[in-house]
Amino acid sequence: MVLVFKLWLAKLLWSGLIESNFVPPENIRVLRDLTRYRKKLIHSLHL
């Protein structure tokens, strides 16, 4: 999933749709943080 996102960002950068210093909006940053936290919790349950 992370690779897909990185490739998508690279494609947007290459096509000139975003600048290299792109910072996503706060709602996207919050969503990313929650997704990382969820993944960490799920991983900790399987140990």
Backbone torsions as a table, in degrees:
resi	resn	phi	psi	omega
1	MET	NA	-42.5	179.9
2	VAL	-63.6	-40.8	179.7
3	LEU	-62.3	-41.1	179.2
4	VAL	-61.1	-43.4	179.5
5	PHE	-64.6	-42.5	179.0
6	LYS	-62.7	-42.3	178.6
7	LEU	-65.2	-39.0	178.4
8	TRP	-63.0	-45.7	177.7
9	LEU	-62.5	-41.0	178.6
10	ALA	-61.6	-40.5	179.2
11	LYS	-64.3	-42.8	178.0
12	LEU	-63.5	-41.7	178.9
13	LEU	-64.8	-46.4	-178.7
14	TRP	-61.4	-37.7	-178.0
15	SER	-82.9	-2.1	177.2
16	GLY	82.7	12.6	-179.0
17	LEU	-80.9	-19.7	175.0
18	ILE	-135.7	158.2	175.7
19	GLU	-89.6	161.1	-177.2
20	SER	-65.7	-21.4	179.4
21	ASN	-98.9	33.1	-178.3
22	PHE	-61.5	128.5	172.3
23	VAL	-121.3	119.1	-177.2
24	PRO	-64.4	157.1	177.4
25	PRO	-59.8	159.6	-176.0
26	GLU	-57.7	-39.9	-178.1
27	ASN	-63.1	-34.2	177.0
28	ILE	-71.3	-40.1	177.9
29	ARG	-63.0	-41.3	177.9
30	VAL	-63.3	-44.5	178.7
31	LEU	-60.3	-41.9	177.3
32	ARG	-61.5	-44.7	179.4
33	ASP	-60.7	-44.2	179.5
34	LEU	-64.0	-39.5	179.0
35	THR	-64.1	-43.4	177.4
36	ARG	-62.3	-42.5	-179.6
37	TYR	-64.0	-42.8	178.4
38	ARG	-60.9	-44.6	179.5
39	LYS	-61.0	-41.7	179.0
40	LYS	-63.2	-42.9	178.7
41	LEU	-63.6	-44.9	179.9
42	ILE	-62.5	-42.7	179.4
43	HIS	-63.0	-39.9	-178.9
44	SER	-67.4	-25.6	177.8
45	LEU	-73.4	-24.2	-177.3
46	HIS	-93.3	3.7	-179.7
47	LEU	-87.5	NA	NA
